[in-house]
Amino acid sequence: MAYESKFEALAVPTRRAVFERLKGGPASVGALAADLPVSRPAVSQHLKVLKDAGLVTEQREGVKRIYRVDHDGLREMRDYFDRFWGEALDAYKRSLETKDG
């Protein structure tokens, strides 16, 4: 999945809040919805988008679904930023060299 869809998924504040709650560890929809001003069905929809974007995984435990951060999806975003900043710093260095030269 392209990193653009990951950024799009995290662009929605409530969805980002759901995702950020998962950094503390795996959680069910009910646990995630407990502290949010949206319904459980709304949290489920946000989790579906995050899952489709490759940012969370889902595992069934009995009747519950447990969600956790998908570290592979997060790594893809981190790799993008590493490349972005590497290219930006290289361009900055070239511009300084051009000024001095």
C-alpha positions in Angstrom: 0.0 0.0 0.0 1.3 3.4 -0.9 2.5 5.7 1.8 0.0 8.4 0.6 -2.9 6.4 1.8 -1.3 6.2 5.2 -1.0 9.9 5.4 -4.6 10.3 4.2 -5.8 7.9 6.9 -4.0 9.9 9.6 -5.2 13.2 8.3 -8.5 12.9 10.2 -8.1 14.0 13.9 -10.3 11.4 15.4 -8.7 8.6 13.4 -5.3 9.9 14.4 -6.5 9.8 18.1 -7.6 6.2 17.7 -4.2 5.3 16.1 -2.3 7.1 18.9 -4.1 5.2 21.6 -2.7 2.0 20.1 0.8 3.0 20.8 0.2 2.0 24.4 -0.5 -1.5 23.2 -3.2 -3.7 21.6 -6.8 -2.8 22.4 -10.4 -3.7 21.5 -12.9 -1.3 19.9 -14.6 -0.9 23.2 -11.5 0.1 25.0 -10.5 2.5 22.3 -14.0 4.1 22.2 -14.2 4.5 26.0 -12.3 7.8 26.0 -13.4 9.2 22.7 -16.3 11.5 21.9 -17.5 9.1 19.2 -19.5 5.9 19.1 -18.1 2.4 19.0 -19.4 2.0 15.4 -17.5 5.2 14.4 -14.3 3.9 16.0 -14.8 0.6 14.1 -15.0 2.6 10.9 -11.9 4.5 11.7 -10.1 1.3 12.5 -11.2 -0.2 9.1 -9.6 2.8 7.3 -6.4 2.4 9.4 -6.3 -1.3 8.6 -6.9 -0.7 4.9 -4.1 1.8 4.9 -1.8 -0.8 6.5 -1.4 1.1 9.8 -3.1 -1.4 12.1 -3.7 -5.1 12.2 -6.7 -7.0 13.6 -6.8 -10.3 15.4 -9.9 -12.1 16.7 -9.9 -13.2 20.3 -13.2 -14.9 20.9 -15.9 -12.4 20.1 -13.6 -9.4 20.3 -11.3 -8.0 17.7 -8.0 -6.7 19.0 -6.2 -4.0 17.1 -2.5 -3.1 17.2 -0.1 -0.9 15.3 1.2 -2.5 12.2 4.9 -1.8 12.5 5.6 -2.7 8.9 3.2 0.0 7.8 4.8 2.5 10.2 8.3 1.5 8.9 7.1 2.4 5.4 6.2 5.9 6.5 9.5 6.3 8.4 11.4 5.2 5.4 9.6 7.9 3.3 10.6 10.6 5.8 14.2 9.3 5.9 14.4 9.6 2.1 12.6 13.0 2.2 14.9 14.6 4.8 18.0 13.0 3.1 17.0 14.6 -0.2 16.1 17.9 1.4 19.4 18.1 3.3 21.4 17.2 0.1 19.6 20.0 -1.8 20.3 22.5 1.0 24.0 21.4 1.0 24.1 21.9 -2.8 22.6 25.4 -2.5 25.2 26.4 0.1 28.0 25.1 -2.0 26.6 27.1 -5.0 26.4 30.3 -2.9 30.0 29.9 -1.6 31.4 28.8 -5.0 
